[in-house]
């Protein structure tokens, strides 16, 4: 499995174009549609990103819910209704829609944050604050964190988890 790693902060031009990190483009190069899939996060003012195939996997996991359930309806409305597939231009850039930029408070630059199988787009200072808080929470509770290298991600009622 390909992994999106590291954090890159890239400038956004006046037309809303931003260069996708080369290492991310390399991972996204082997799919039918040359670009990224983005949608508004359910966790806060940030964007979730990944391959089109990853979005298809997410759709399949949501399809496990009863098609007429409120949970299935809420998930599809919150994720797919305004998800965008953004193609790369000849220079490896995507054009961020204004609606997504506004949601994530992104203006002049964006942080591409590797999350393993996916990545996120943040306003850079907001991500720095989030990362500092995450490190502090882990530092204070590291004894309670258990990572398993034996099982891949599984889908439960709470969503994707280790």
DSSP file (Angstrom, degrees, kcal/mol; ACC not computed):
  #  RESIDUE AA STRUCTURE BP1 BP2  ACC     N-H-->O    O-->H-N    N-H-->O    O-->H-N    TCO  KAPPA ALPHA  PHI   PSI    X-CA   Y-CA   Z-CA
    1    1 A X              0   0    0      0, 0.0     2,-0.2     0, 0.0   116,-0.0   0.000 360.0 360.0 360.0 135.9    0.0    0.0    0.0
    2    2 A X        -     0   0    0     25,-0.1     2,-0.4   115,-0.1    25,-0.0  -0.513 360.0-148.9 -75.8 144.4    1.2    3.5   -0.9
    3    3 A X        -     0   0    0     -2,-0.2     2,-0.6   114,-0.0   114,-0.2  -0.963  10.1-142.1-123.2 131.3    1.6    5.9    2.0
    4    4 A X  B     +A  116   0A   0    112,-4.5   112,-2.2    -2,-0.4     2,-0.3  -0.812  36.7 177.5 -86.3 119.6    1.3    9.7    2.0
    5    5 A X        +     0   0    0     -2,-0.6   110,-0.1   109,-0.2    18,-0.1  -0.814  27.0  18.2-124.5 161.4    4.0   10.9    4.4
    6    6 A X  S    S-     0   0    0     -2,-0.3   108,-3.0   108,-0.2     2,-0.4   0.149  73.3 -89.3  74.7 174.2    5.3   14.3    5.7
    7    7 A X  E     -B  113   0B   0    106,-0.2     2,-0.4     2,-0.0   106,-0.2  -0.992  36.3-174.0-125.1 131.0    3.9   17.8    5.7
    8    8 A X  E     -B  112   0B   0    104,-2.3   104,-3.4    -2,-0.4     2,-0.6  -0.985  12.1-154.2-126.0 134.0    4.4   20.2    2.9
    9    9 A X  E     -B  111   0B   0     -2,-0.4     2,-0.4   102,-0.2   102,-0.2  -0.945  21.3-179.8-110.3 119.0    3.3   23.9    2.9
   10   10 A X  E     -B  110   0B   0    100,-2.5   100,-2.5    -2,-0.6     2,-0.1  -0.910  26.1-115.7-122.4 146.2    2.6   25.2   -0.6
   11   11 A X  E     -B  109   0B   0     -2,-0.4     8,-0.5    98,-0.2     2,-0.5  -0.440  21.6-138.7 -75.4 149.5    1.6   28.7   -1.8
   12   12 A X  B     -G   18   0C   0     96,-3.1     6,-0.2     6,-0.1    83,-0.0  -0.937  18.0-137.4-108.6 130.9   -1.8   29.2   -3.5
   13   13 A X    >   -     0   0    0      4,-2.6     3,-2.2    -2,-0.5    -1,-0.0  -0.252  33.7 -91.9 -82.3 177.2   -1.8   31.5   -6.5
   14   14 A X  T 3  S+     0   0    0      1,-0.3    -1,-0.1     2,-0.1    -2,-0.0   0.698 126.0  55.9 -64.1 -20.1   -4.5   34.1   -7.2
   15   15 A X  T 3  S-     0   0    0      2,-0.1    -1,-0.3     0, 0.0    -2,-0.0   0.385 121.3-105.3 -91.3   3.1   -6.4   31.6   -9.3
   16   16 A X  S <  S+     0   0    0     -3,-2.2    80,-3.0     1,-0.3     2,-0.3   0.620  72.6 144.8  84.3  13.3   -6.6   29.1   -6.5
   17   17 A X  E     + H   0  95C   0     78,-0.3    -4,-2.6    76,-0.1     2,-0.4  -0.660  22.5 178.3 -89.1 141.1   -4.0   26.8   -8.0
   18   18 A X  E     -GH  12  94C   0     76,-2.5    76,-2.3    -2,-0.3     2,-0.4  -0.999  30.8-115.5-140.9 141.8   -1.6   24.9   -5.7
   19   19 A X  E     - H   0  93C   0     -8,-0.5     2,-0.4    -2,-0.4    74,-0.2  -0.634  26.6-135.5 -77.6 127.3    1.2   22.4   -6.5
   20   20 A X        -     0   0    0     72,-2.3     5,-0.1    -2,-0.4    -1,-0.0  -0.685  39.2 -93.6 -78.8 133.1    0.5   19.0   -5.1
   21   21 A X    >>  -     0   0    0     -2,-0.4     4,-2.5     1,-0.1     3,-0.7  -0.155  31.3-124.0 -49.9 139.4    3.7   17.6   -3.5
   22   22 A X  H 3> S+     0   0    0      1,-0.3     4,-2.3     2,-0.2     5,-0.2   0.858 110.5  54.8 -56.3 -39.1    5.7   15.5   -6.0
   23   23 A X  H 3> S+     0   0    0      1,-0.2     4,-1.2     2,-0.2    -1,-0.3   0.853 110.0  47.3 -66.2 -32.1    5.7   12.5   -3.6
   24   24 A X  H <> S+     0   0    0     -3,-0.7     4,-1.9     2,-0.2    -2,-0.2   0.914 110.4  51.6 -72.0 -43.7    1.9   12.7   -3.4
   25   25 A X  H  X S+     0   0    0     -4,-2.5     4,-1.1     1,-0.2    -2,-0.2   0.896 105.8  56.1 -59.2 -39.5    1.5   13.0   -7.2
   26   26 A X  H  < S+     0   0    0     -4,-2.3     4,-0.3     1,-0.2     3,-0.3   0.887 109.1  46.3 -60.9 -38.6    3.7    9.9   -7.6
   27   27 A X  H  < S+     0   0    0     -4,-1.2     3,-0.5     1,-0.2    -1,-0.2   0.829 115.5  46.1 -72.3 -31.2    1.4    7.9   -5.5
   28   28 A X  H >< S+     0   0    0     -4,-1.9     3,-0.8     1,-0.2     7,-0.4   0.528  91.4  85.2 -87.5  -6.9   -1.7    9.2   -7.3
   29   29 A X  T 3< S+     0   0    0     -4,-1.1    -1,-0.2    -3,-0.3    -2,-0.1   0.750  77.9  65.3 -67.4 -25.8   -0.2    8.7  -10.8
   30   30 A X  T 3  S+     0   0    0     -3,-0.5     2,-0.3    -4,-0.3    -1,-0.2  -0.024  84.7  92.5 -94.5  31.9   -1.2    5.0  -11.0
   31   31 A X  S <  S-     0   0    0     -3,-0.8    -3,-0.0     2,-0.1    20,-0.0  -0.787  84.1-111.1-120.2 166.6   -5.0    5.6  -11.1
   32   32 A X  S    S+     0   0    0     -2,-0.3     2,-0.6     1,-0.1    -1,-0.1   0.914 106.8  49.3 -62.9 -45.1   -7.5    6.1  -13.9
   33   33 A X  S    S-     0   0    0      2,-0.1     2,-1.3    -3,-0.0    19,-0.3  -0.869  84.1-138.2 -99.7 122.7   -8.2    9.7  -13.2
   34   34 A X        +     0   0    0     -2,-0.6    54,-2.3    54,-0.1     2,-0.3  -0.655  70.0  55.4 -83.3  94.5   -5.0   11.8  -12.7
   35   35 A X  E    S-C   87   0B   0     -2,-1.3     2,-0.3    -7,-0.4    17,-0.2  -0.973  81.8 -74.9 173.5-164.4   -5.9   14.0   -9.7
   36   36 A X  E     -C   86   0B   0     50,-2.4    50,-3.0    -2,-0.3     2,-0.5  -0.879  24.5-135.0-123.1 154.1   -7.0   14.1   -6.2
   37   37 A X  E     -CD  85  50B   0     13,-2.7    13,-1.5    -2,-0.3     2,-0.4  -0.944  29.9-179.0-105.6 128.6  -10.3   13.5   -4.4
   38   38 A X  E     +CD  84  49B   0     46,-2.9    46,-3.1    -2,-0.5     2,-0.3  -0.965   8.5 166.5-129.1 145.1  -11.2   16.1   -1.7
   39   39 A X  E     - D   0  48B   0      9,-1.9     9,-3.0    -2,-0.4     2,-0.2  -0.984  44.3 -87.0-150.8 159.6  -14.1   16.5    0.7
   40   40 A X  E     - D   0  47B   0     -2,-0.3     7,-0.2     7,-0.2     5,-0.1  -0.446  50.1-118.5 -66.9 133.5  -14.9   18.5    3.8
   41   41 A X        -     0   0    0      5,-2.3     3,-0.2     3,-0.3     5,-0.1  -0.370   5.4-145.5 -72.3 150.5  -13.7   16.8    6.9
   42   42 A X  S    S+     0   0    0      1,-0.2    -1,-0.1    -2,-0.1     3,-0.1   0.456  96.3  65.9 -86.9  -4.5  -16.2   15.7    9.6
   43   43 A X  S    S-     0   0    0      1,-0.2     2,-0.3     3,-0.1    -1,-0.2   0.608 115.0 -70.9 -95.0 -14.7  -13.5   16.5   12.2
   44   44 A X  S    S-     0   0    0      2,-0.2     2,-2.1    -3,-0.2    -3,-0.3  -0.993  84.5 -15.2 155.9-160.6  -13.2   20.2   11.7
   45   45 A X  S    S+     0   0    0     -2,-0.3    78,-0.4    -3,-0.1     2,-0.3  -0.488  99.9  90.1 -81.0  72.9  -12.1   23.0    9.4
   46   46 A X  S    S-     0   0    0     -2,-2.1    -5,-2.3    -5,-0.1     2,-0.4  -0.953  70.4-114.2-155.6 167.6   -9.9   20.9    7.1
   47   47 A X  E     -DE  40 121B   0     74,-2.5    74,-2.4    -2,-0.3     2,-0.4  -0.902  17.8-140.5-113.6 140.3  -10.1   18.9    3.9
   48   48 A X  E     -DE  39 120B   0     -9,-3.0    -9,-1.9    -2,-0.4     2,-0.3  -0.815  28.8-178.5 -95.4 137.3   -9.7   15.1    3.6
   49   49 A X  E     +DE  38 119B   0     70,-3.3    70,-2.5    -2,-0.4     2,-0.3  -0.925  16.3 118.0-137.4 160.4   -7.9   14.0    0.5
   50   50 A X  E     -D   37   0B   0    -13,-1.5   -13,-2.7    -2,-0.3    68,-0.1  -0.977  57.9 -41.1 174.0-163.4   -6.8   10.9   -1.3
   51   51 A X     >  -     0   0    0     66,-0.4     4,-1.7    -2,-0.3     5,-0.1  -0.387  49.3-114.4 -82.4 163.0   -7.0    8.8   -4.4
   52   52 A X  H  > S+     0   0    0    -19,-0.3     4,-2.0   -17,-0.2     5,-0.1   0.879 119.6  57.4 -63.0 -37.7  -10.3    8.2   -6.3
   53   53 A X  H  > S+     0   0    0      1,-0.2     4,-2.1     2,-0.2    -1,-0.2   0.873 103.2  52.7 -61.2 -37.6   -9.8    4.5   -5.3
   54   54 A X  H  > S+     0   0    0      2,-0.2     4,-2.2     1,-0.2    -1,-0.2   0.887 107.6  51.2 -66.1 -38.5   -9.8    5.5   -1.6
   55   55 A X  H  X S+     0   0    0     -4,-1.7     4,-2.2     2,-0.2    -2,-0.2   0.881 108.7  52.1 -64.3 -37.8  -13.0    7.4   -2.1
   56   56 A X  H  X S+     0   0    0     -4,-2.0     4,-2.3     2,-0.2    -2,-0.2   0.887 108.5  50.7 -64.5 -39.2  -14.5    4.3   -3.7
   57   57 A X  H  X S+     0   0    0     -4,-2.1     4,-2.1     2,-0.2    -2,-0.2   0.902 109.3  50.9 -63.7 -41.0  -13.4    2.2   -0.7
   58   58 A X  H  X S+     0   0    0     -4,-2.2     4,-2.1     1,-0.2    -2,-0.2   0.910 109.3  51.0 -62.6 -42.3  -15.1    4.8    1.6
   59   59 A X  H  X S+     0   0    0     -4,-2.2     4,-1.9     1,-0.2    -2,-0.2   0.917 109.0  51.1 -60.8 -43.9  -18.2    4.5   -0.5
   60   60 A X  H  < S+     0   0    0     -4,-2.3     4,-0.3     1,-0.2    -1,-0.2   0.883 109.4  50.2 -62.8 -37.8  -18.1    0.7   -0.2
   61   61 A X  H >< S+     0   0    0     -4,-2.1     3,-1.0     1,-0.2     4,-0.2   0.878 110.1  49.8 -69.3 -35.8  -17.7    0.9    3.6
   62   62 A X  H >< S+     0   0    0     -4,-2.1     3,-1.8     1,-0.2    -1,-0.2   0.828  99.9  66.3 -69.5 -30.8  -20.7    3.3    3.9
   63   63 A X  T 3< S+     0   0    0     -4,-1.9    -1,-0.2     1,-0.3    -2,-0.2   0.622  83.3  76.0 -65.5 -11.6  -22.7    0.9    1.7
   64   64 A X  T <  S+     0   0    0     -3,-1.0    -1,-0.3    -4,-0.3    -2,-0.2   0.733  82.7  82.4 -70.5 -21.4  -22.5   -1.6    4.7
   65   65 A X  S <  S-     0   0    0     -3,-1.8     2,-0.1    -4,-0.2    -3,-0.0  -0.492 105.2 -83.8 -79.0 153.8  -25.1    0.5    6.4
   66   66 A X    >   -     0   0    0      1,-0.2     3,-2.3    -2,-0.1     6,-0.3  -0.372  39.0-127.9 -55.3 130.6  -28.8    0.0    5.6
   67   67 A X  T 3  S+     0   0    0      1,-0.3    -1,-0.2    -4,-0.1    -2,-0.1   0.735 108.5  43.9 -59.3 -24.3  -29.5    2.1    2.5
   68   68 A X  T 3  S+     0   0    0      4,-0.1    -1,-0.3     5,-0.0     2,-0.1   0.284  89.2 116.8-103.7  10.1  -32.5    3.7    4.3
   69   69 A X  S <> S-     0   0    0     -3,-2.3     4,-2.1     1,-0.1     5,-0.1  -0.429  70.9-127.3 -78.2 154.4  -30.7    4.3    7.6
   70   70 A X  H  > S+     0   0    0      2,-0.2     4,-3.0     1,-0.2     5,-0.2   0.870 109.8  55.8 -66.0 -37.1  -30.1    7.8    8.9
   71   71 A X  H  > S+     0   0    0      2,-0.2     4,-2.6     1,-0.2     5,-0.2   0.934 108.9  45.9 -61.8 -46.8  -26.4    7.0    9.4
   72   72 A X  H  > S+     0   0    0     -6,-0.3     4,-2.3     1,-0.2     5,-0.2   0.913 114.8  48.2 -62.8 -42.1  -26.0    6.0    5.8
   73   73 A X  H  X S+     0   0    0     -4,-2.1     4,-2.3     2,-0.2    -2,-0.2   0.921 112.6  48.0 -64.3 -44.2  -27.9    9.1    4.7
   74   74 A X  H  X S+     0   0    0     -4,-3.0     4,-2.6     2,-0.2     5,-0.2   0.921 112.3  48.9 -63.8 -44.0  -25.9   11.4    6.9
   75   75 A X  H  X S+     0   0    0     -4,-2.6     4,-2.2    -5,-0.2     5,-0.5   0.926 113.5  45.2 -63.6 -45.2  -22.6   10.0    5.8
   76   76 A X  H  X>S+     0   0    0     -4,-2.3     5,-1.2    -5,-0.2     4,-1.1   0.896 115.5  47.7 -67.4 -37.7  -23.4   10.2    2.1
   77   77 A X  H  <5S+     0   0    0     -4,-2.3     4,-0.3    -5,-0.2     5,-0.2   0.906 116.4  43.5 -66.9 -40.8  -24.7   13.7    2.4
   78   78 A X  H  <5S+     0   0    0     -4,-2.6   -38,-0.2    -5,-0.2    -2,-0.2   0.803 128.0  25.2 -76.8 -29.5  -21.8   14.9    4.5
   79   79 A X  H  <5S+     0   0    0     -4,-2.2     3,-0.3    -5,-0.2   -39,-0.2   0.896 127.9  30.4-101.6 -55.4  -19.0   13.3    2.4
   80   80 A X  T ><5S+     0   0    0     -4,-1.1     3,-0.6    -5,-0.5    -3,-0.2   0.742 100.4  75.5 -85.9 -23.3  -20.1   12.7   -1.2
   81   81 A X  T 3 <S+     0   0    0     -5,-1.2    -1,-0.2    -4,-0.3    -3,-0.1   0.847 117.0  17.4 -60.9 -34.0  -22.6   15.6   -1.8
   82   82 A X  T 3  S+     0   0    0     -3,-0.3    -1,-0.2    -5,-0.2    -2,-0.2   0.188  90.9 132.5-124.7  18.8  -19.7   18.1   -2.1
   83   83 A X    <   -     0   0    0     -3,-0.6     2,-0.4    -4,-0.2   -44,-0.2  -0.390  41.6-153.1 -64.1 148.1  -16.7   15.9   -2.7
   84   84 A X  E     -C   38   0B   0    -46,-3.1   -46,-2.9    -2,-0.1     2,-0.7  -0.974  16.1-150.3-128.1 139.2  -14.6   17.1   -5.6
   85   85 A X  E     -C   37   0B   0     -2,-0.4     2,-0.6   -48,-0.2   -48,-0.2  -0.953  22.8-165.4-104.4 114.8  -12.3   15.2   -8.0
   86   86 A X  E     -C   36   0B   0    -50,-3.0   -50,-2.4    -2,-0.7     2,-0.1  -0.891   8.0-144.1-108.7 113.1   -9.6   17.8   -8.9
   87   87 A X  E     -C   35   0B   0     -2,-0.6     8,-0.3   -52,-0.2   -52,-0.3  -0.379  19.8-111.7 -74.9 152.5   -7.5   16.9  -12.0
   88   88 A X        -     0   0    0    -54,-2.3     6,-0.2     6,-0.1     2,-0.1  -0.569  27.1-139.7 -75.2 142.9   -3.8   17.8  -12.2
   89   89 A X    >   -     0   0    0      4,-2.2     3,-1.9    -2,-0.2    -1,-0.1  -0.340  42.0 -82.5 -87.9-175.5   -2.8   20.4  -14.7
   90   90 A X  T 3  S+     0   0    0      1,-0.3    -2,-0.1     2,-0.1    -1,-0.0   0.722 131.5  51.4 -62.6 -21.5    0.4   20.1  -16.8
   91   91 A X  T 3  S-     0   0    0      2,-0.1    -1,-0.3     0, 0.0     3,-0.1   0.283 121.6-102.3 -99.7   9.9    2.5   21.5  -13.9
   92   92 A X  S <  S+     0   0    0     -3,-1.9   -72,-2.3     1,-0.3     2,-0.3   0.734  78.9 133.2  78.9  22.5    1.1   19.1  -11.2
   93   93 A X  E     -H   19   0C   0    -74,-0.2    -4,-2.2   -76,-0.0     2,-0.3  -0.682  41.7-154.6-103.3 159.0   -1.3   21.7   -9.7
   94   94 A X  E     -H   18   0C   0    -76,-2.3   -76,-2.5    -2,-0.3     2,-0.7  -0.900  19.7-124.9-120.8 157.8   -4.9   21.4   -8.7
   95   95 A X  E     -H   17   0C   0     -8,-0.3     2,-0.4    -2,-0.3   -78,-0.3  -0.921  23.8-141.3-104.2 115.7   -7.3   24.3   -8.5
   96   96 A X        -     0   0    0    -80,-3.0     2,-0.1    -2,-0.7    -2,-0.0  -0.625  20.0-121.2 -77.6 125.3   -8.9   24.5   -5.0
   97   97 A X     >  -     0   0    0     -2,-0.4     4,-2.3     1,-0.1     3,-0.5  -0.382  16.9-125.4 -63.6 142.6  -12.6   25.4   -5.2
   98   98 A X  H  > S+     0   0    0      1,-0.2     4,-2.7     2,-0.2     5,-0.2   0.852 108.9  58.7 -58.6 -36.0  -13.5   28.5   -3.2
   99   99 A X  H  > S+     0   0    0      1,-0.2     4,-1.9     2,-0.2    -1,-0.2   0.891 108.9  43.6 -63.5 -39.0  -16.1   26.7   -1.2
  100  100 A X  H  > S+     0   0    0     -3,-0.5     4,-2.0     2,-0.2    -2,-0.2   0.887 113.1  51.7 -72.9 -38.7  -13.6   24.2    0.1
  101  101 A X  H  <>S+     0   0    0     -4,-2.3     5,-2.5     1,-0.2     4,-0.4   0.920 110.7  48.7 -61.7 -42.9  -11.0   26.9    0.8
  102  102 A X  H ><5S+     0   0    0     -4,-2.7     3,-1.2     1,-0.2    -2,-0.2   0.925 108.8  53.1 -63.0 -44.8  -13.6   28.8    2.8
  103  103 A X  H 3<5S+     0   0    0     -4,-1.9    -1,-0.2     1,-0.3    -2,-0.2   0.896 116.2  38.9 -56.7 -42.3  -14.6   25.7    4.8
  104  104 A X  T 3<5S-     0   0    0     -4,-2.0    19,-0.4    -5,-0.1    -1,-0.3   0.317 109.1-120.5 -93.7   7.7  -11.0   25.0    5.8
  105  105 A X  T < 5 +     0   0    0     -3,-1.2     2,-0.4    -4,-0.4    -3,-0.2   0.829  58.0 158.0  56.3  34.2  -10.1   28.7    6.3
  106  106 A X      < +     0   0    0     -5,-2.5    -1,-0.2    -6,-0.2     4,-0.1  -0.767   4.4 147.9 -92.3 130.8   -7.4   28.3    3.6
  107  107 A X        +     0   0    0      2,-0.5    -1,-0.2    -2,-0.4     3,-0.1   0.623  69.2   1.3-124.3 -74.0   -6.2   31.6    2.0
  108  108 A X  S    S+     0   0    0      1,-0.2   -96,-3.1   -97,-0.1     2,-0.3   0.680 125.4  16.7-101.4 -21.6   -2.6   32.0    0.7
  109  109 A X  E     -B   11   0B   0    -98,-0.3    -2,-0.5   -91,-0.0     2,-0.4  -0.969  61.6-151.9-148.9 161.7   -1.0   28.7    1.5
  110  110 A X  E     -B   10   0B   0   -100,-2.5  -100,-2.5    -2,-0.3     2,-0.6  -0.994  13.3-134.7-139.8 142.3   -2.0   25.2    2.4
  111  111 A X  E     -BF   9 122B   0     11,-2.9    11,-2.1    -2,-0.4     2,-0.7  -0.883  12.9-154.1 -97.8 120.4   -0.4   22.4    4.4
  112  112 A X  E     -BF   8 121B   0   -104,-3.4  -104,-2.3    -2,-0.6     2,-0.6  -0.866  18.5-164.6 -89.6 118.2   -0.6   18.9    2.8
  113  113 A X  E     -BF   7 120B   0      7,-3.0     7,-2.2    -2,-0.7  -106,-0.2  -0.923  13.6-133.7-116.6 115.0   -0.4   16.5    5.7
  114  114 A X  E     + F   0 119B   0   -108,-3.0     5,-0.2    -2,-0.6  -108,-0.2  -0.427  25.4 173.7 -66.9 136.4    0.3   12.9    5.2
  115  115 A X        -     0   0    0      3,-2.6     2,-0.9     1,-0.2     3,-0.4  -0.051  50.9-105.1-131.7  29.2   -2.0   10.4    7.0
  116  116 A X  B    S+A    4   0A   0   -112,-2.2  -112,-4.5     1,-0.2    -1,-0.2  -0.738 108.2  17.5  85.1-108.5   -0.8    7.1    5.6
  117  117 A X  S    S+     0   0    0     -2,-0.9   -66,-0.4  -114,-0.2    -1,-0.2   0.624 138.2  24.7 -75.2 -12.5   -3.4    5.9    3.1
  118  118 A X  S    S-     0   0    0     -3,-0.4    -3,-2.6  -114,-0.2     2,-0.3  -0.759  70.1-143.6-135.7-178.7   -4.9    9.4    2.9
  119  119 A X  E     -EF  49 114B   0    -70,-2.5   -70,-3.3    -2,-0.2     2,-0.3  -0.948   8.4-140.1-144.5 167.6   -3.8   13.0    3.4
  120  120 A X  E     -EF  48 113B   0     -7,-2.2    -7,-3.0    -2,-0.3     2,-0.5  -0.910   7.2-140.0-127.2 155.6   -5.4   16.2    4.7
  121  121 A X  E     +EF  47 112B   0    -74,-2.4   -74,-2.5    -2,-0.3     2,-0.3  -0.983  31.3 171.8-116.5 125.6   -5.3   19.9    3.7
  122  122 A X  E     - F   0 111B   0    -11,-2.1   -11,-2.9    -2,-0.5     2,-0.5  -0.870  45.7-102.0-127.5 156.3   -5.1   22.4    6.5
  123  123 A X     >  -     0   0    0    -78,-0.4     4,-2.2   -19,-0.4     3,-0.4  -0.744  49.8-123.1 -68.8 127.9   -4.6   26.1    7.0
  124  124 A X  H  > S+     0   0    0     -2,-0.5     4,-2.3   -15,-0.3     5,-0.1   0.835 105.6  45.3 -54.4 -44.2   -0.9   25.9    8.0
  125  125 A X  H  > S+     0   0    0      1,-0.2     4,-2.2     2,-0.2    -1,-0.3   0.882 112.0  53.3 -68.7 -35.6   -1.1   27.6   11.4
  126  126 A X  H  > S+     0   0    0     -3,-0.4     4,-2.5     2,-0.2    -2,-0.2   0.902 109.9  48.3 -63.9 -40.2   -4.2   25.6   12.3
  127  127 A X  H  X S+     0   0    0     -4,-2.2     4,-3.2     2,-0.2     5,-0.2   0.924 108.5  53.2 -66.4 -42.0   -2.4   22.4   11.6
  128  128 A X  H  X S+     0   0    0     -4,-2.3     4,-2.2     1,-0.2    -2,-0.2   0.925 111.8  46.1 -57.3 -44.4    0.6   23.4   13.6
  129  129 A X  H  X S+     0   0    0     -4,-2.2     4,-2.3     2,-0.2    -1,-0.2   0.928 113.2  49.5 -63.0 -45.9   -1.7   24.1   16.6
  130  130 A X  H  X S+     0   0    0     -4,-2.5     4,-2.6     1,-0.2    -2,-0.2   0.912 111.0  49.6 -59.5 -44.3   -3.5   20.8   16.0
  131  131 A X  H  X S+     0   0    0     -4,-3.2     4,-2.5     2,-0.2    -1,-0.2   0.899 109.5  51.1 -65.4 -40.4   -0.2   18.8   15.8
  132  132 A X  H  X S+     0   0    0     -4,-2.2     4,-2.1    -5,-0.2    -1,-0.2   0.918 112.0  47.3 -61.8 -43.0    1.1   20.4   19.0
  133  133 A X  H  X S+     0   0    0     -4,-2.3     4,-2.7     2,-0.2    -2,-0.2   0.906 111.1  51.4 -64.4 -41.9   -2.2   19.5   20.8
  134  134 A X  H  X S+     0   0    0     -4,-2.6     4,-2.4     1,-0.2    -2,-0.2   0.920 110.4  48.4 -62.2 -43.8   -2.0   15.9   19.5
  135  135 A X  H  X S+     0   0    0     -4,-2.5     4,-2.7     1,-0.2    -1,-0.2   0.902 111.9  49.8 -63.4 -40.1    1.6   15.5   20.7
  136  136 A X  H  X S+     0   0    0     -4,-2.1     4,-2.1     2,-0.2    -2,-0.2   0.919 110.4  49.6 -65.5 -43.5    0.7   16.8   24.1
  137  137 A X  H  X S+     0   0    0     -4,-2.7     4,-1.0     1,-0.2    -2,-0.2   0.925 114.2  45.5 -60.4 -43.9   -2.3   14.5   24.4
  138  138 A X  H  X S+     0   0    0     -4,-2.4     4,-0.9     1,-0.2     3,-0.5   0.902 109.8  54.1 -67.1 -40.5   -0.1   11.5   23.4
  139  139 A X  H  < S+     0   0    0     -4,-2.7     3,-0.4     1,-0.2    -1,-0.2   0.897 113.0  43.8 -59.3 -39.8    2.7   12.6   25.7
  140  140 A X  H  < S+     0   0    0     -4,-2.1    -1,-0.2     1,-0.2    -2,-0.2   0.654 128.1  28.0 -80.0 -16.0    0.2   12.6   28.6
  141  141 A X  H >< S+     0   0    0     -4,-1.0     3,-1.9    -3,-0.5     4,-0.4   0.107  74.9 124.8-133.1  22.3   -1.5    9.4   27.7
  142  142 A X  G >< S+     0   0    0     -4,-0.9     3,-1.3    -3,-0.4    -3,-0.1   0.811  71.1  63.6 -59.4 -30.7    1.1    7.3   25.9
  143  143 A X  G 3  S+     0   0    0      1,-0.3    -1,-0.3    -4,-0.2    -2,-0.1   0.776 102.5  50.7 -62.8 -25.0    0.6    4.4   28.3
  144  144 A X  G <  S+     0   0    0     -3,-1.9     2,-0.5    -6,-0.1    -1,-0.3   0.464  89.1  97.2 -91.8  -2.0   -2.9    4.1   27.1
  145  145 A X    <   -     0   0    0     -3,-1.3     2,-0.5    -4,-0.4    -7,-0.0  -0.773  50.7-176.2 -93.3 126.1   -2.1    4.0   23.4
  146  146 A X        -     0   0    0     -2,-0.5     2,-0.5     2,-0.0    -3,-0.0  -0.983   5.2-167.9-123.5 125.0   -1.8    0.6   21.8
  147  147 A X        -     0   0    0     -2,-0.5     2,-0.5     2,-0.0    -2,-0.0  -0.928   6.0-157.8-110.4 134.0   -0.7    0.1   18.2
  148  148 A X        -     0   0    0     -2,-0.5     3,-0.0    14,-0.2    -2,-0.0  -0.944  15.3-175.6-113.6 128.7   -1.1   -3.3   16.5
  149  149 A X  S    S+     0   0    0     -2,-0.5    -1,-0.1     1,-0.1     3,-0.0   0.367  76.3  74.3 -97.2   3.7    0.9   -4.2   13.5
  150  150 A X  S    S+     0   0    0      1,-0.1     2,-0.4     2,-0.0    -1,-0.1   0.844  92.0  47.5 -86.6 -35.4   -1.0   -7.5   13.1
  151  151 A X  S    S-     0   0    0     11,-0.2    -3,-0.1    -3,-0.0     3,-0.1  -0.867  72.7-134.3-114.3 140.4   -4.3   -6.3   11.7
  152  152 A X        -     0   0    0     -2,-0.4    -2,-0.0     1,-0.2    -1,-0.0  -0.254  55.6 -61.1 -73.4 175.5   -5.1   -3.9    8.8
  153  153 A X        -     0   0    0      7,-0.0     2,-0.3     1,-0.0    -1,-0.2  -0.269  57.8-160.8 -56.4 142.4   -7.7   -1.3    9.3
  154  154 A X  E     -I  161   0D   0      7,-1.3     7,-1.1     5,-0.1     2,-0.6  -0.901  16.0-121.6-124.6 157.8  -11.2   -2.6   10.0
  155  155 A X  E     +I  160   0D   0     -2,-0.3     2,-0.2     5,-0.2     5,-0.2  -0.882  39.2 159.8-102.7 122.2  -14.6   -1.0    9.7
  156  156 A X  E >   -I  159   0D   0      3,-1.2     3,-1.3    -2,-0.6     0, 0.0  -0.666  58.7 -83.6-124.5-176.1  -16.7   -0.8   12.8
  157  157 A X  T 3  S+     0   0    0      1,-0.3     3,-0.1    -2,-0.2    -2,-0.0   0.822 128.0  55.1 -61.5 -30.0  -19.7    1.3   13.8
  158  158 A X  T 3  S-     0   0    0      1,-0.3     2,-0.3     0, 0.0    -1,-0.3   0.630 115.3-115.3 -79.0 -12.6  -17.3    4.0   14.9
  159  159 A X  E <   -I  156   0D   0     -3,-1.3    -3,-1.2   -98,-0.0    -1,-0.3  -0.751  64.9  -3.3 112.5-162.2  -15.6    4.2   11.5
  160  160 A X  E    S+I  155   0D   0     -2,-0.3     2,-0.3    -5,-0.2    -5,-0.2  -0.434  73.0 156.9 -68.9 136.9  -12.0    3.4   10.4
  161  161 A X  E      I  154   0D   0     -7,-1.1    -7,-1.3    -2,-0.1    -2,-0.0  -0.975 360.0 360.0-153.6 164.6   -9.8    2.4   13.3
  162  162 A X              0   0    0     -2,-0.3   -14,-0.2    -9,-0.2   -11,-0.2   0.416 360.0 360.0 -87.7 360.0   -6.6    0.6   14.0
